[in-house]
Amino acid sequence: MDEPPEDPIEVTHTLLSADALRGLVESFVLREGTDYGAREFTHEQKVAQVMAQLDSGDARIVFDPQTESVTLLMRES
């Protein structure tokens, strides 16, 4: 039997259904916790910001086969 890949796999966000992508982004936003900046944003504003970051390529979705978990990461400059 083939072993699953050990390295994290980048998942193109446009390949996910709208519902799956929304659920993933909402879960990420909720895990990020409280705002500590000069301005607080609503949940919907945070979701829209993350969606825009995915669309622009500033953020990416990564699946870790070892832990079978998914997370969002900012692209490194």
KEMAR-427102 format. One record per atom (N, C-alpha, C, O): atom name; x, y, z; residue number from 1; chain; residue in one letter. Coordinates in steps of 0.1 Angstrom, whole numbers, plus 5000, padded with zeros to 4 digits. Layout:
<titis>
[CA, [X, Y, Z], NUM, A, A]
...
</titis>
This chain:
<titis>
[N, [5008, 4988, 5000], 1, A, M]
[CA, [5000, 5000, 5000], 1, A, M]
[C, [5009, 5012, 5000], 1, A, M]
[O, [5019, 5013, 5007], 1, A, M]
[N, [5005, 5022, 4992], 2, A, D]
[CA, [5013, 5035, 4992], 2, A, D]
[C, [5011, 5043, 5004], 2, A, D]
[O, [5000, 5044, 5010], 2, A, D]
[N, [5023, 5048, 5009], 3, A, E]
[CA, [5022, 5057, 5020], 3, A, E]
[C, [5017, 5071, 5016], 3, A, E]
[O, [5020, 5075, 5005], 3, A, E]
[N, [5009, 5078, 5024], 4, A, P]
[CA, [5005, 5091, 5021], 4, A, P]
[C, [5017, 5101, 5021], 4, A, P]
[O, [5027, 5098, 5028], 4, A, P]
[N, [5016, 5111, 5012], 5, A, P]
[CA, [5028, 5121, 5012], 5, A, P]
[C, [5030, 5127, 5026], 5, A, P]
[O, [5020, 5130, 5033], 5, A, P]
[N, [5042, 5129, 5029], 6, A, E]
[CA, [5045, 5135, 5043], 6, A, E]
[C, [5045, 5150, 5042], 6, A, E]
[O, [5042, 5157, 5052], 6, A, E]
[N, [5048, 5156, 5031], 7, A, D]
[CA, [5049, 5170, 5030], 7, A, D]
[C, [5035, 5176, 5029], 7, A, D]
[O, [5026, 5170, 5023], 7, A, D]
[N, [5032, 5188, 5034], 8, A, P]
[CA, [5019, 5195, 5033], 8, A, P]
[C, [5017, 5197, 5018], 8, A, P]
[O, [5026, 5199, 5010], 8, A, P]
[N, [5004, 5197, 5014], 9, A, I]
[CA, [4999, 5199, 5001], 9, A, I]
[C, [4991, 5212, 5000], 9, A, I]
[O, [4982, 5214, 5007], 9, A, I]
[N, [4995, 5221, 4990], 10, A, E]
[CA, [4987, 5233, 4988], 10, A, E]
[C, [4975, 5229, 4980], 10, A, E]
[O, [4976, 5222, 4970], 10, A, E]
[N, [4964, 5235, 4985], 11, A, V]
[CA, [4951, 5232, 4978], 11, A, V]
[C, [4946, 5245, 4972], 11, A, V]
[O, [4945, 5255, 4978], 11, A, V]
[N, [4943, 5245, 4959], 12, A, T]
[CA, [4938, 5256, 4952], 12, A, T]
[C, [4924, 5259, 4956], 12, A, T]
[O, [4915, 5251, 4955], 12, A, T]
[N, [4922, 5271, 4962], 13, A, H]
[CA, [4909, 5274, 4968], 13, A, H]
[C, [4898, 5274, 4958], 13, A, H]
[O, [4886, 5272, 4962], 13, A, H]
[N, [4900, 5276, 4945], 14, A, T]
[CA, [4890, 5276, 4935], 14, A, T]
[C, [4885, 5262, 4932], 14, A, T]
[O, [4874, 5261, 4925], 14, A, T]
[N, [4892, 5252, 4937], 15, A, L]
[CA, [4888, 5238, 4935], 15, A, L]
[C, [4877, 5234, 4945], 15, A, L]
[O, [4871, 5223, 4943], 15, A, L]
[N, [4876, 5241, 4956], 16, A, L]
[CA, [4867, 5238, 4966], 16, A, L]
[C, [4853, 5243, 4963], 16, A, L]
[O, [4852, 5254, 4956], 16, A, L]
[N, [4843, 5237, 4968], 17, A, S]
[CA, [4829, 5242, 4966], 17, A, S]
[C, [4828, 5255, 4974], 17, A, S]
[O, [4835, 5257, 4983], 17, A, S]
[N, [4818, 5263, 4970], 18, A, A]
[CA, [4816, 5276, 4977], 18, A, A]
[C, [4813, 5273, 4992], 18, A, A]
[O, [4819, 5280, 5001], 18, A, A]
[N, [4805, 5263, 4995], 19, A, D]
[CA, [4802, 5260, 5009], 19, A, D]
[C, [4814, 5255, 5017], 19, A, D]
[O, [4816, 5259, 5028], 19, A, D]
[N, [4822, 5246, 5011], 20, A, A]
[CA, [4834, 5241, 5017], 20, A, A]
[C, [4844, 5252, 5020], 20, A, A]
[O, [4850, 5253, 5031], 20, A, A]
[N, [4846, 5261, 5010], 21, A, L]
[CA, [4856, 5272, 5012], 21, A, L]
[C, [4851, 5282, 5023], 21, A, L]
[O, [4859, 5286, 5031], 21, A, L]
[N, [4838, 5285, 5023], 22, A, R]
[CA, [4833, 5294, 5033], 22, A, R]
[C, [4834, 5287, 5047], 22, A, R]
[O, [4838, 5294, 5056], 22, A, R]
[N, [4831, 5275, 5048], 23, A, G]
[CA, [4833, 5268, 5061], 23, A, G]
[C, [4847, 5268, 5066], 23, A, G]
[O, [4850, 5270, 5078], 23, A, G]
[N, [4857, 5266, 5057], 24, A, L]
[CA, [4871, 5266, 5060], 24, A, L]
[C, [4875, 5280, 5065], 24, A, L]
[O, [4882, 5281, 5075], 24, A, L]
[N, [4871, 5290, 5057], 25, A, V]
[CA, [4875, 5304, 5061], 25, A, V]
[C, [4869, 5308, 5074], 25, A, V]
[O, [4875, 5314, 5082], 25, A, V]
[N, [4856, 5305, 5076], 26, A, E]
[CA, [4849, 5308, 5089], 26, A, E]
[C, [4856, 5301, 5100], 26, A, E]
[O, [4858, 5307, 5111], 26, A, E]
[N, [4860, 5289, 5099], 27, A, S]
[CA, [4867, 5281, 5109], 27, A, S]
[C, [4880, 5288, 5113], 27, A, S]
[O, [4884, 5290, 5124], 27, A, S]
[N, [4887, 5292, 5102], 28, A, F]
[CA, [4900, 5299, 5104], 28, A, F]
[C, [4898, 5312, 5112], 28, A, F]
[O, [4905, 5315, 5121], 28, A, F]
[N, [4888, 5320, 5107], 29, A, V]
[CA, [4885, 5333, 5114], 29, A, V]
[C, [4882, 5331, 5128], 29, A, V]
[O, [4887, 5339, 5137], 29, A, V]
[N, [4874, 5321, 5131], 30, A, L]
[CA, [4870, 5319, 5145], 30, A, L]
[C, [4882, 5315, 5154], 30, A, L]
[O, [4883, 5318, 5166], 30, A, L]
[N, [4891, 5307, 5148], 31, A, R]
[CA, [4903, 5302, 5156], 31, A, R]
[C, [4913, 5314, 5158], 31, A, R]
[O, [4920, 5313, 5168], 31, A, R]
[N, [4912, 5324, 5150], 32, A, E]
[CA, [4922, 5335, 5151], 32, A, E]
[C, [4920, 5344, 5163], 32, A, E]
[O, [4929, 5351, 5168], 32, A, E]
[N, [4908, 5343, 5169], 33, A, G]
[CA, [4905, 5350, 5181], 33, A, G]
[C, [4902, 5365, 5180], 33, A, G]
[O, [4896, 5369, 5170], 33, A, G]
[N, [4905, 5372, 5190], 34, A, T]
[CA, [4901, 5386, 5193], 34, A, T]
[C, [4910, 5396, 5185], 34, A, T]
[O, [4922, 5394, 5183], 34, A, T]
[N, [4904, 5407, 5181], 35, A, D]
[CA, [4911, 5418, 5175], 35, A, D]
[C, [4919, 5426, 5185], 35, A, D]
[O, [4913, 5428, 5196], 35, A, D]
[N, [4930, 5430, 5182], 36, A, Y]
[CA, [4938, 5439, 5191], 36, A, Y]
[C, [4943, 5451, 5184], 36, A, Y]
[O, [4951, 5458, 5189], 36, A, Y]
[N, [4938, 5453, 5172], 37, A, G]
[CA, [4942, 5465, 5164], 37, A, G]
[C, [4934, 5477, 5168], 37, A, G]
[O, [4926, 5477, 5177], 37, A, G]
[N, [4937, 5488, 5161], 38, A, A]
[CA, [4930, 5501, 5163], 38, A, A]
[C, [4916, 5500, 5160], 38, A, A]
[O, [4908, 5508, 5165], 38, A, A]
[N, [4912, 5491, 5151], 39, A, R]
[CA, [4898, 5490, 5146], 39, A, R]
[C, [4894, 5475, 5147], 39, A, R]
[O, [4902, 5466, 5142], 39, A, R]
[N, [4882, 5472, 5152], 40, A, E]
[CA, [4877, 5459, 5152], 40, A, E]
[C, [4869, 5456, 5140], 40, A, E]
[O, [4862, 5466, 5135], 40, A, E]
[N, [4869, 5444, 5135], 41, A, F]
[CA, [4861, 5440, 5123], 41, A, F]
[C, [4851, 5430, 5127], 41, A, F]
[O, [4853, 5422, 5136], 41, A, F]
[N, [4839, 5430, 5120], 42, A, T]
[CA, [4829, 5420, 5122], 42, A, T]
[C, [4834, 5407, 5116], 42, A, T]
[O, [4843, 5406, 5109], 42, A, T]
[N, [4827, 5397, 5120], 43, A, H]
[CA, [4830, 5383, 5115], 43, A, H]
[C, [4829, 5383, 5099], 43, A, H]
[O, [4838, 5378, 5093], 43, A, H]
[N, [4819, 5389, 5094], 44, A, E]
[CA, [4817, 5390, 5079], 44, A, E]
[C, [4828, 5397, 5073], 44, A, E]
[O, [4833, 5393, 5062], 44, A, E]
[N, [4833, 5408, 5079], 45, A, Q]
[CA, [4844, 5416, 5073], 45, A, Q]
[C, [4857, 5407, 5073], 45, A, Q]
[O, [4865, 5408, 5064], 45, A, Q]
[N, [4859, 5400, 5084], 46, A, K]
[CA, [4871, 5391, 5085], 46, A, K]
[C, [4870, 5380, 5074], 46, A, K]
[O, [4881, 5378, 5068], 46, A, K]
[N, [4859, 5374, 5073], 47, A, V]
[CA, [4857, 5364, 5062], 47, A, V]
[C, [4860, 5370, 5049], 47, A, V]
[O, [4867, 5364, 5041], 47, A, V]
[N, [4855, 5382, 5046], 48, A, A]
[CA, [4857, 5388, 5033], 48, A, A]
[C, [4872, 5391, 5031], 48, A, A]
[O, [4877, 5390, 5020], 48, A, A]
[N, [4879, 5395, 5041], 49, A, Q]
[CA, [4893, 5398, 5040], 49, A, Q]
[C, [4901, 5386, 5037], 49, A, Q]
[O, [4910, 5386, 5028], 49, A, Q]
[N, [4898, 5375, 5043], 50, A, V]
[CA, [4905, 5362, 5041], 50, A, V]
[C, [4902, 5358, 5027], 50, A, V]
[O, [4911, 5353, 5019], 50, A, V]
[N, [4889, 5358, 5022], 51, A, M]
[CA, [4886, 5354, 5009], 51, A, M]
[C, [4894, 5363, 4998], 51, A, M]
[O, [4899, 5358, 4988], 51, A, M]
[N, [4895, 5376, 5001], 52, A, A]
[CA, [4902, 5385, 4992], 52, A, A]
[C, [4917, 5381, 4992], 52, A, A]
[O, [4924, 5381, 4981], 52, A, A]
[N, [4923, 5377, 5003], 53, A, Q]
[CA, [4937, 5373, 5004], 53, A, Q]
[C, [4939, 5360, 4996], 53, A, Q]
[O, [4949, 5358, 4990], 53, A, Q]
[N, [4929, 5351, 4997], 54, A, L]
[CA, [4930, 5339, 4989], 54, A, L]
[C, [4929, 5342, 4974], 54, A, L]
[O, [4937, 5336, 4966], 54, A, L]
[N, [4920, 5351, 4970], 55, A, D]
[CA, [4918, 5355, 4956], 55, A, D]
[C, [4931, 5361, 4950], 55, A, D]
[O, [4935, 5359, 4939], 55, A, D]
[N, [4937, 5370, 4959], 56, A, S]
[CA, [4949, 5377, 4954], 56, A, S]
[C, [4962, 5369, 4955], 56, A, S]
[O, [4972, 5372, 4949], 56, A, S]
[N, [4961, 5357, 4961], 57, A, G]
[CA, [4973, 5349, 4963], 57, A, G]
[C, [4981, 5352, 4975], 57, A, G]
[O, [4992, 5346, 4977], 57, A, G]
[N, [4977, 5361, 4983], 58, A, D]
[CA, [4984, 5365, 4995], 58, A, D]
[C, [4983, 5354, 5006], 58, A, D]
[O, [4991, 5353, 5015], 58, A, D]
[N, [4972, 5346, 5005], 59, A, A]
[CA, [4970, 5335, 5015], 59, A, A]
[C, [4969, 5322, 5007], 59, A, A]
[O, [4965, 5323, 4995], 59, A, A]
[N, [4971, 5311, 5013], 60, A, R]
[CA, [4970, 5298, 5007], 60, A, R]
[C, [4964, 5288, 5016], 60, A, R]
[O, [4965, 5289, 5029], 60, A, R]
[N, [4958, 5278, 5011], 61, A, I]
[CA, [4952, 5267, 5019], 61, A, I]
[C, [4962, 5255, 5018], 61, A, I]
[O, [4967, 5252, 5007], 61, A, I]
[N, [4965, 5250, 5030], 62, A, V]
[CA, [4975, 5239, 5030], 62, A, V]
[C, [4969, 5227, 5038], 62, A, V]
[O, [4963, 5229, 5049], 62, A, V]
[N, [4970, 5215, 5032], 63, A, F]
[CA, [4965, 5203, 5038], 63, A, F]
[C, [4977, 5195, 5043], 63, A, F]
[O, [4987, 5193, 5036], 63, A, F]
[N, [4977, 5191, 5056], 64, A, D]
[CA, [4988, 5183, 5062], 64, A, D]
[C, [4983, 5168, 5063], 64, A, D]
[O, [4975, 5165, 5071], 64, A, D]
[N, [4988, 5159, 5054], 65, A, P]
[CA, [4984, 5146, 5054], 65, A, P]
[C, [4987, 5138, 5067], 65, A, P]
[O, [4981, 5128, 5070], 65, A, P]
[N, [4998, 5142, 5074], 66, A, Q]
[CA, [5002, 5135, 5086], 66, A, Q]
[C, [4991, 5137, 5097], 66, A, Q]
[O, [4988, 5128, 5104], 66, A, Q]
[N, [4986, 5150, 5098], 67, A, T]
[CA, [4977, 5153, 5109], 67, A, T]
[C, [4962, 5153, 5103], 67, A, T]
[O, [4953, 5154, 5111], 67, A, T]
[N, [4961, 5152, 5090], 68, A, E]
[CA, [4948, 5153, 5083], 68, A, E]
[C, [4941, 5165, 5087], 68, A, E]
[O, [4929, 5165, 5089], 68, A, E]
[N, [4948, 5176, 5087], 69, A, S]
[CA, [4943, 5189, 5090], 69, A, S]
[C, [4945, 5199, 5079], 69, A, S]
[O, [4954, 5198, 5071], 69, A, S]
[N, [4937, 5210, 5079], 70, A, V]
[CA, [4938, 5220, 5069], 70, A, V]
[C, [4940, 5233, 5076], 70, A, V]
[O, [4934, 5236, 5086], 70, A, V]
[N, [4948, 5242, 5070], 71, A, T]
[CA, [4950, 5255, 5076], 71, A, T]
[C, [4952, 5265, 5065], 71, A, T]
[O, [4955, 5262, 5054], 71, A, T]
[N, [4951, 5278, 5068], 72, A, L]
[CA, [4954, 5289, 5059], 72, A, L]
[C, [4967, 5295, 5063], 72, A, L]
[O, [4969, 5298, 5075], 72, A, L]
[N, [4975, 5298, 5054], 73, A, L]
[CA, [4988, 5304, 5057], 73, A, L]
[C, [4990, 5316, 5048], 73, A, L]
[O, [4985, 5317, 5036], 73, A, L]
[N, [4997, 5326, 5053], 74, A, M]
[CA, [5001, 5338, 5045], 74, A, M]
[C, [5013, 5334, 5036], 74, A, M]
[O, [5022, 5327, 5041], 74, A, M]
[N, [5013, 5338, 5024], 75, A, R]
[CA, [5025, 5336, 5015], 75, A, R]
[C, [5036, 5344, 5020], 75, A, R]
[O, [5035, 5355, 5025], 75, A, R]
[N, [5048, 5338, 5019], 76, A, E]
[CA, [5060, 5345, 5024], 76, A, E]
[C, [5064, 5355, 5013], 76, A, E]
[O, [5063, 5352, 5001], 76, A, E]
[N, [5070, 5366, 5017], 77, A, S]
[CA, [5074, 5376, 5007], 77, A, S]
[C, [5086, 5371, 5000], 77, A, S]
[O, [5091, 5378, 4991], 77, A, S]
</titis>
